[in-house]
Structures are given as structure tokens and as C-alpha cells.
Amino acid sequence: MTVRVGGVVGAMLGLVLTVAAVRAEPARSGGTLTAIVQPEPVVLTAAINSAAPTGVVSGTIFDGLVDYDQDLKPIPALATDWAVAPDGLSLTLHLRPGVRWHDGQPFTAADVKWTLENVWTKIHPRNQITFGKVTGVETPDPLTVILRLSQPSPAILSSLNSNGAQVLPKHLYEGTDVLSNPYNNKPVGTGPFVFKAWSRGDHIVLERNPNYWDPGKPHLDKVVFRVLPDAAARAAALEKGEVQYAPLSPVPLRDAARLGALPNLRIETTGYEWLSPWLFADFNVERGFLKDVRVRRALALAIDRAALAKVVWFGFGQPATSPVPSTLTDFHAKDVPAYPFDPKRSEALLDEAGLKRGANGTRFSLDIDYIPYGDDFKRTAEFLKASLRRVGVEANIRSQDTPSYTRRIYGDRDFDIAITWFAAFSDPQVGVTRAYWSASIGKNIPWTNGSGYRNPEVDGLIAAVQGEADAGKRRDLFRRFQQIVLEDLPTLPLLELKFFTVEAANLRHGARGDQVYGSFRDFRFDGPPPGQSRASAN
């Protein structure tokens, strides 16, 4: 099958690629896959919430318009082929015929058009920028979608999977308050598994879609996502074979090597290529001493990021020097302001800012809030607390659940330093610029601009890169962007993270570059799943 795709920038040049879509399928192995999702999702629909736990569950209920292979090139999913106009001002997608929503209604171009106009460009934290150059959506027939653009927008093809641009069923959402629609928590998708039940605080159950568009798929009968807040309990469940799949570094990092050496388990690091995750600290630039850039730079110089990578993250990360990870080689800039570990320089800057040590050795105190996604983030906060104490800054660590954390940071803005991670994705326009775009400040849109940073030049660069098709000019714009934000330092890049999955040794799947947020349609067991008999696996 010939697929008219473009890659990310090459699409603007009319690049044509050929993708083989026919392959021999193994017999269905059946059985139940028990997986871990941690922490528990707030909602189950990635179209309105881009948090990682939501994406892990939602990605197998909903299909994307495309998937991404290991080289991060788009491959067919709900769209069978696509083409960018020679002038880059339109993108045409041809949809797969015969696809139905889980309630039996047909999936059509009207669903894509409605979702883009009402969700992607109004609610989704990344897509308000990604689809910012879309001026109109045409649907000349039920299986054709044409995006009209004011300027070429190369990043769109980097964000059309089930996580980046999840399509919602128009017939269940039109005329409702999208954010409070009950189907956000009992989703109706087009994917290989159908939502069945959610027992809050315990588990989520999905069952095989018998009418799935891909013949013979999925291979499994059921997927059960367990919520196990305790890290030791997660490790024990994996070790005993009670759980066969756990993504996003689910166990304490010191346990990873031990579990990977067991005969019934393996550690898998593929499937995260689309993410390019980076860990960072948001400074609330509208609050107290942190308004002073000298203070922010001093705090940066007080943190030994190499030690953080080694001591806290056990090597599953490397020091970050920019919000654009080094894995994005086309965009990462090396000649940028740097903040090497230098406690003496840190103290000198604090003195210069008029924040000298008091009689008790303390200059001032602040709060640190960390994303509640596990012990590694808590220990990161503890590392920062110890680092800042050495230069006379006392830190109080606060913990809370995910809804409270996101409301505090992105709504109430009641914080000093917030530790979180973002996925940069394959284009910084999709995953990085949202942390610096001023339009999202204080709107309670999770995973956007938490620092409160406002810089008209940066906003202008973000707008310019959205519509720039020339690869060289885009690189230059991103390099200028990195220079400015690292000079102003509203956020401190800490680490480029290296996530891993713990999974059963006899679990088989052809991991794609976006597998962590992708569907389980190819998952199957060789023999009975651990903890299940042959009879229960069939």
C-alpha cells in the first residue's frame, strides 16, 4: 500500500513513502493482561487530560488517526493515507472505511472536525499551539478531512496519534460541557478494547472489541489495570506474576535490575521514543524572592544534576542542559546559558540579591511541590531540599494527590517550586513550548505554563515556529527560544529521563515509538500468562 505521508518537515515537500501494511497474524492467544497504572488516572479520556496515567489507559480504548513507528514516522491507523499540499497550506486525511465507535455508530470525518474545533484548539494543553494555524476544517465526504492552514504547520504530523490528537465521538459530546461529560470516565472509543468498569482506587476493566476494524485483533480477551499506590506492592505483584505489564518506571529504580534478572520478567526500554521526557523545576516567577532572576540562577547553581541522576534516578536519566532534550538533535542547542554545580557562585548571587544568611544560617524559606507519580519524584524533592539547605535556603516539601497538585500549580498558582516532567515529543512545538506560552497561565490547564513566565519575544517565537516550514529557519527559531528561556530561567531543566517498562517474559508485542500511549491490539502471550492456567488463557 502506498501512503502519502510527509514525516514532519518532509511532508511540506510532498515526500512519498511506502509502508507495508499486510503481514501474517499469529493466532489469538486470549487470556487477561493485568497491568499497572500509577497513579490512578483523574479521567480516562486523553483528549481533555494529557496526564501520563490517562494516556496509558486511554490509548487502547481509542485509536489515533496515525501511529508512530520506531523511527517516529507516521503509519496508518484510523487514517489510511494523507497528503500535504505543495504550498503546505492544507493537509488531507483519508479515513479508514467501516470503523465504528464502541456503541455501534460509524466513525466519520464529522467526528474529527468536531473534535478539532471544540476540543483540540480550545481545551487540550498542547494542541492549542499545535493546531494554532488551522483556519478551517472541510469534510467533503464522510471519509475525507481537509485541514486548511494559514501557514505551513509541520508539527501537526507529529501529534496525530491517540494521545496527541484523540478523536471523540461527536454524537456523545456535541451540545455538552466537554469537561464534565460523563463519557470522559466511561469512554466510547474505536480501539481494540472496550471500557467495562472502573472501581475507583482499585482497578479498571477493558474487554476485547469483537467488532474491531483490524481482523484477528486484539489477541487478548481482557485488560485489567490495577491501581497499586505502594511501590513495594507493585514490585511484589510483578515478581509473583500477578501483573504482566507495568510502564513508566513502575518500581523503585533500585529494584529494576533485580526484577529484570528474574526468569519470568524483563525490562523493556523501547516504546518511549515519541516521548523524549524531561524532568524540570518550575519557579513561580510571580512570587516572592523568585521574581528576581538572580535568585533563580542561584538556586540552579546549587543543584548537582549529575548527582541527582546517579543517586536518585539510578542512571535512568542524564543531566539536562535545555528544555529541548538532546534526543531531539535537529532542535537541541548546545551554546546556551549553563548552570553548572557551583555552590560558591550560588551563595554569591544570593548575597548580591540582598538575601544574606541570618543568625541561624538561613536566608529564606520556600515550598517545594512534586508531581505525585511515585517515590522517585518525592526523592527528587528531597534532593533539592538538601541542595538548597547547603546555600542557606530552607525548603518545605508538600505532597498531595494529582488533582490537588494540578489545581495548585496551574490554577491557584499557590507554590514556589514545582517538580514535574513533560514529554517533549518529536517536535518541541508539541511538548516544550507549552511550558513557556503565556496564554495558558492560571487557566487551570494541567501541564502548561506553571511558572507564570511572560515574555513577548518568546510568545512571538512560539507563534513563528508554528507556521515555519523551512527546517533551517525552524532550527534557528528554536535555538533563539532556548537562549532566552535559559537566560530568564523560569524553569530549570533537571534531567532527561529514561523510562522503562517491566513486563512478563512471555508477553509479545511489536513496540512502536509511541507504544507507552498506544494500543494493546498486538499484545499476546506465548503460552499462558504468568499466574493464569492454560484454560484461563484461552
MARKOLBA-171904 format. One line per field, with one value per residue (C-alpha): x, y, z negated; residue number from 0. Coordinates in pm, whole numbers, plus 50000, padded with zeros to 5 digits. Layout:
% MARKOLBA-171904
c1 <- X,... $
c2 <- Y,... $
c3 <- Z,... $
seq <- NUM,... $
***
This chain:
% MARKOLBA-171904
c1 <- 50000,50134,50085,50115,50287,50543,50731,50734,50907,50944,50567,50582,50795,50549,50761,50604,50679,50572,50453,50383,50057,49993,50155,50086,49897,49957,49664,49482,49632,49342,49376,49378,49658,49689,49869,49957,49854,50012,49890,49521,49400,49185,48982,49005,48998,49329,49154,49086,49368,49723,49850,50053,49819,49525,49729,49830,49468,49306,49544,49396,49031,49081,49270,49465,49450,49805,50054,50430,50694,51026,51172,50878,50737,50354,50193,49826,49566,49222,49367,49485,49675,49735,49892,50017,49960,50274,50234,50193,49857,49637,49654,49414,49345,49156,48984,48952,48610,48394,48522,48261,48255,48209,47836,47795,47779,48003,48330,48336,48509,48246,48396,48742,48612,48405,48689,48943,48713,48580,48849,49196,49202,49008,49085,49386,49702,49935,49705,49605,49957,49996,49677,49703,49743,49428,49179,48911,48817,48639,48467,48373,48262,48235,48585,48782,48911,49090,49267,49314,49615,49709,50074,50253,50247,50497,50433,50078,50202,50395,50077,49804,49810,49555,49736,49841,49507,49244,48918,48596,48254,48061,47724,47806,47974,47809,47598,47750,48008,48306,48499,48210,48071,48015,48179,48514,48507,48323,48481,48344,48627,48717,49008,49070,48936,48602,48562,48362,48417,48616,48633,48785,49102,49129,49105,48983,48849,48857,48724,48803,48624,48466,48399,48747,48846,49178,49082,49203,49290,49317,49465,49377,49031,49061,49286,49271,49459,49532,49591,49872,49994,50262,50585,50675,50333,50387,50723,50577,50283,50521,50754,50468,50325,50003,50082,50231,50277,50379,50504,50664,50925,50670,50906,51179,51472,51698,51464,51470,51788,51675,51334,51484,51708,51411,51321,50954,51021,51215,51293,51192,51311,51160,50822,50915,51084,50789,50802,51156,51072,51241,51226,51227,51152,50907,50993,50689,50824,50529,50604,50836,51211,51169,51072,51444,51627,51944,51770,51650,52001,52148,51913,52006,52378,52310,52184,52422,52224,52482,52444,52065,52081,52306,52175,51801,51739,51999,52124,51777,51834,52110,52165,51955,52105,51799,51421,51473,51625,51943,51749,51584,51907,51755,51644,51865,52104,52438,52556,52309,52338,52456,52423,52692,52700,52872,52759,53006,52872,52519,52587,52749,52440,52211,52426,52414,52035,52036,51944,52227,52228,52063,52192,52063,52233,51908,51844,51475,51236,51010,50781,50852,50560,50630,50416,50266,50373,50588,50881,51135,50967,50941,51310,51387,51216,51420,51741,51653,51572,51915,52086,51921,51989,52362,52332,52109,51763,51516,51256,50929,50817,50442,50266,49914,49709,49718,49402,49523,49871,49748,49499,49768,50022,49811,49503,49557,49931,49995,50351,50717,50891,50705,50875,50720,50803,50682,50712,50894,50769,50935,50895,50947,50647,50429,50577,50818,50678,50361,50575,50656,50349,50190,49833,49776,49884,49640,49369,49394,49506,49743,50088,50118,50295,50322,50594,50382,50652,50560,50794,50655,50961,50920,50549,50645,50896,50634,50391,50657,50769,50410,50397,50756,50800,51171,51370,51672,51465,51274,51603,51718,51392,51418,51780,51685,51397,51636,51879,51610,51431,51759,51870,51541,51520,51150,51203,51515,51572,51696,51720,51644,51456,51487,51165,51131,50857,50855,50671,50622,50895,50638,50444,50485,50418,50587,50657,50614,50780,50463,50378,50356,50045,49947,49702,49735,49599,49922,49979,49967,50119,50335,50165,49952,50013,50201,49953,49694,49630,49628,49248,49201,49434,49223 $
c2 <- 50000,50342,50602,50970,51094,51354,51289,51612,51859,51645,51641,52001,51894,51629,51335,50997,50688,50329,50130,49758,49702,49335,49080,48735,48745,48493,48305,48478,48375,48503,48548,48853,49105,49257,49591,49863,50225,50456,50691,50636,50849,51152,51084,50822,51048,51184,51441,51653,51543,51480,51323,51005,50768,50877,50818,50466,50354,50569,50467,50119,50239,50498,50465,50757,50889,50758,50557,50615,50358,50326,50598,50824,50829,50822,50495,50425,50382,50548,50739,50513,50783,51157,51430,51783,52036,52158,52503,52346,52517,52210,51859,51597,51277,50978,50779,50404,50278,50057,50176,50200,50351,50100,50188,50087,50435,50492,50682,50962,51282,51473,51334,51464,51805,51847,51736,51967,52268,52207,52016,52027,52403,52502,52257,52038,52186,52102,52121,52483,52553,52251,52327,52703,52763,52571,52817,52569,52203,52066,51727,51679,51323,51104,50964,51276,51552,51861,52097,52446,52631,52998,52891,52557,52362,52075,51974,51855,51526,51472,51477,51274,50955,50859,51061,51364,51422,51187,51197,51199,51074,51381,51215,51176,51515,51772,52016,51914,52062,51865,51881,51741,51495,51158,50975,51114,50844,50572,50634,50516,50477,50294,50095,49724,49723,49844,50013,49799,49916,50146,50064,50380,50322,49961,49869,49949,49673,49669,49387,49277,49469,49191,49433,49580,49700,49510,49142,48898,49175,49215,48884,48924,48884,49139,49403,49488,49797,49773,50076,49996,50313,50131,50078,49763,49616,49688,49512,49213,49182,49177,48929,48689,48710,48875,49166,49121,49479,49797,50104,50436,50306,50149,50021,50186,50226,50027,49727,49738,49534,49270,49225,49221,48930,48709,48443,48550,48921,49156,49528,49698,50047,50077,50234,50571,50723,50953,51100,51241,51308,51581,51648,52008,52251,52535,52855,53068,53388,53590,53512,53650,53619,53408,53718,53800,53612,53622,53407,53159,53131,53090,52802,52639,52660,52492,52167,51893,51738,51467,51352,51372,51139,50893,50899,50948,50815,50533,50627,50625,50985,51225,51592,51824,52143,52268,52221,52075,51731,51626,51338,51598,51650,51878,52130,52094,52385,52344,52704,52819,52970,52695,52646,52400,52291,52579,52639,52926,53116,53036,53193,53498,53556,53527,53776,54007,53983,54107,53769,53719,53442,53523,53437,53082,53046,53068,53321,53248,52954,52825,52536,52252,52061,51747,51563,51266,50999,50789,50778,50898,51239,51262,51176,51441,51696,51571,51604,51964,52039,51915,52104,52435,52399,52400,52753,52875,52820,52612,52414,52261,51963,51934,51626,51593,51392,51468,51686,51897,51928,52042,52288,52434,52479,52559,52715,52871,52922,52872,52741,52838,52547,52266,51950,51777,51615,51682,51483,51692,51460,51454,51827,52088,52280,51995,51930,52207,52546,52489,52538,52896,53020,53299,53248,52944,53095,53047,52880,52551,52367,52097,52056,52403,52719,52664,52920,53219,53327,53609,53721,53879,53776,53412,53422,53561,53283,53023,53177,53199,52838,52716,52847,52800,52517,52572,52325,52553,52852,52640,52527,52888,52991,52710,52795,53156,53029,52819,53108,53334,53091,52966,53324,53412,53069,53041,52665,52470,52160,51887,51556,51387,51083,50725,50540,50163,49900,49585,49306,48931,48747,48568,48883,48964,49293,49488,49802,50120,50451,50567,50232,50359,50557,50318,50036,49677,49533,49342,49217,48839,48573,48280,48020,48105,48439,48414,48337,48201,47844,47732,47700,48055,48188,48057 $
c3 <- 50000,50088,49819,49889,49579,49512,49195,49002,49231,49539,49574,49679,49972,50086,49974,50056,49850,49896,49596,49599,49415,49480,49255,49120,48792,48515,48371,48088,47756,47546,47174,46950,46933,46588,46599,46351,46388,46133,46008,46073,46366,46296,46613,46888,47192,47319,47539,47230,46999,47118,46793,46836,46645,46860,47175,47072,47030,47296,47574,47603,47592,47866,48192,48333,48684,48712,48507,48500,48586,48407,48630,48530,48879,48900,49010,49086,48815,48846,49142,49422,49609,49606,49816,49765,50043,50224,50065,49720,49664,49644,49504,49642,49449,49588,49316,49286,49401,49183,48846,48571,48227,47946,47930,48295,48452,48757,48719,48978,49077,48878,48556,48649,48750,48434,48205,48366,48348,47997,47808,47965,48023,47709,47429,47499,47339,47629,47927,47883,48012,48243,48436,48398,48773,48870,49018,49118,49150,49455,49482,49849,49773,49460,49506,49600,49374,49511,49272,49412,49270,49257,49268,49309,48982,48983,48621,48689,48832,48508,48300,48469,48262,47996,47730,47929,48104,47969,48163,47957,48074,48185,48121,47749,47692,47915,47717,47382,47146,47275,46948,46741,46997,46824,47115,47004,46736,46930,47269,47600,47849,48168,48025,47973,47616,47480,47145,46900,46542,46317,45947,45807,45613,45727,46095,46448,46674,47056,47274,47628,47903,48113,48399,48428,48773,48776,48844,48579,48336,48048,47938,47570,47417,47140,46988,46619,46496,46125,45904,45659,45484,45284,45476,45284,45365,45735,45730,45545,45786,46082,45918,45838,46191,46070,46304,46651,46774,46593,46787,46692,46447,46210,45939,45734,45967,45735,45788,46167,46215,45965,46131,46479,46379,46286,46545,46562,46621,46845,46850,47176,47266,47614,47678,47525,47829,47904,47552,47509,47140,46938,46565,46451,46170,46229,46042,45965,46118,45985,45621,45356,45397,45711,45907,45910,46186,45976,45715,45975,46119,45771,45695,46026,45940,45604,45764,45874,46158,46223,45863,45896,46197,46015,45658,45709,46059,46055,46400,46559,46656,46757,46670,46885,47022,47209,47214,47562,47491,47666,47824,48050,48239,48505,48242,47933,47883,47706,47697,47432,47082,46847,46472,46362,45998,45819,45458,45406,45705,45585,45246,45407,45622,45320,45133,45436,45433,45071,44925,44679,44422,44091,43747,43788,44127,44323,44597,44664,44691,44967,45054,45297,45452,45652,45903,45714,45960,45730,45492,45749,45770,45391,45359,45623,45399,45103,45307,45397,45032,44923,45207,45122,44750,44826,44963,44680,44830,44628,44820,44703,44912,44971,45103,45243,45490,45862,45883,45588,45739,46080,45928,45702,45983,46290,46131,45788,45853,45481,45491,45502,45680,45856,45978,46277,46608,46960,47278,47537,47813,48153,48212,47936,48066,47940,47597,47492,47586,47378,47065,47172,47364,47162,47288,47066,46732,46445,46653,46462,46774,46644,46796,46946,46822,46448,46381,46483,46729,46967,47242,47561,47763,47657,47738,48077,48138,48042,48290,48561,48532,48571,48926,49044,49294,49363,49150,49111,49008,48754,48602,48573,48408,48154,48078,48008,47794,47585,47542,47399,47168,47022,46964,46790,46623,46531,46536,46450,46669,46436,46622,46949,46819,46938,46860,46863,46859,46650,46833,46841,47030,47249,47341,47711,47889,48165,47969,48169,48094,47917,47757,47399,47500,47779,47818,47697,48021,48092,47737,47686,47468,47572,47356,47054,46884,46554,46278,46524,46627,46988,46969,46841,47109,47396 $
seq <- 0,1,2,3,4,5,6,7,8,9,10,11,12,13,14,15,16,17,18,19,20,21,22,23,24,25,26,27,28,29,30,31,32,33,34,35,36,37,38,39,40,41,42,43,44,45,46,47,48,49,50,51,52,53,54,55,56,57,58,59,60,61,62,63,64,65,66,67,68,69,70,71,72,73,74,75,76,77,78,79,80,81,82,83,84,85,86,87,88,89,90,91,92,93,94,95,96,97,98,99,100,101,102,103,104,105,106,107,108,109,110,111,112,113,114,115,116,117,118,119,120,121,122,123,124,125,126,127,128,129,130,131,132,133,134,135,136,137,138,139,140,141,142,143,144,145,146,147,148,149,150,151,152,153,154,155,156,157,158,159,160,161,162,163,164,165,166,167,168,169,170,171,172,173,174,175,176,177,178,179,180,181,182,183,184,185,186,187,188,189,190,191,192,193,194,195,196,197,198,199,200,201,202,203,204,205,206,207,208,209,210,211,212,213,214,215,216,217,218,219,220,221,222,223,224,225,226,227,228,229,230,231,232,233,234,235,236,237,238,239,240,241,242,243,244,245,246,247,248,249,250,251,252,253,254,255,256,257,258,259,260,261,262,263,264,265,266,267,268,269,270,271,272,273,274,275,276,277,278,279,280,281,282,283,284,285,286,287,288,289,290,291,292,293,294,295,296,297,298,299,300,301,302,303,304,305,306,307,308,309,310,311,312,313,314,315,316,317,318,319,320,321,322,323,324,325,326,327,328,329,330,331,332,333,334,335,336,337,338,339,340,341,342,343,344,345,346,347,348,349,350,351,352,353,354,355,356,357,358,359,360,361,362,363,364,365,366,367,368,369,370,371,372,373,374,375,376,377,378,379,380,381,382,383,384,385,386,387,388,389,390,391,392,393,394,395,396,397,398,399,400,401,402,403,404,405,406,407,408,409,410,411,412,413,414,415,416,417,418,419,420,421,422,423,424,425,426,427,428,429,430,431,432,433,434,435,436,437,438,439,440,441,442,443,444,445,446,447,448,449,450,451,452,453,454,455,456,457,458,459,460,461,462,463,464,465,466,467,468,469,470,471,472,473,474,475,476,477,478,479,480,481,482,483,484,485,486,487,488,489,490,491,492,493,494,495,496,497,498,499,500,501,502,503,504,505,506,507,508,509,510,511,512,513,514,515,516,517,518,519,520,521,522,523,524,525,526,527,528,529,530,531,532,533,534,535,536,537 $
***
